[in-house]
């Protein structure tokens, strides 16, 4: 399980763009196939439809729960309300989540690797 907490407000479309950029990095690194990148990139607006007007607000949480046969994604408001909750059973989605976090040049890789060794920025 991976939980991210937003440090500031961000529009839904901007966040979807960040996710697409990280999918691209995962594909370039050979961690996912082009068809997985395309399919997930196209489905993001539907998955995050409930956030279209509101977007993400400071202290909202984005939670990935990866199991052997699925990925569950939930968005929880700072007040505890479920803003999105869906399960993706395509096995490529599991690789996409991990690829987005650890692909070279992804937005998360450096911070995650530093956190593993306890290094400060």
Buried (B, 14 or more C-beta within 10 A) or exposed (E): EBEBEBEEEBBBEEBBEBBBBBBBBBBBBEBBBEEBBEBBBEBBEEBBEBBEEEBBBEBBBBBBBBEEEBBBBBBBBEEEEEBBEBEBEBEBBBBBBBBBBBBEEBBBBEEEEEEEEEEEE
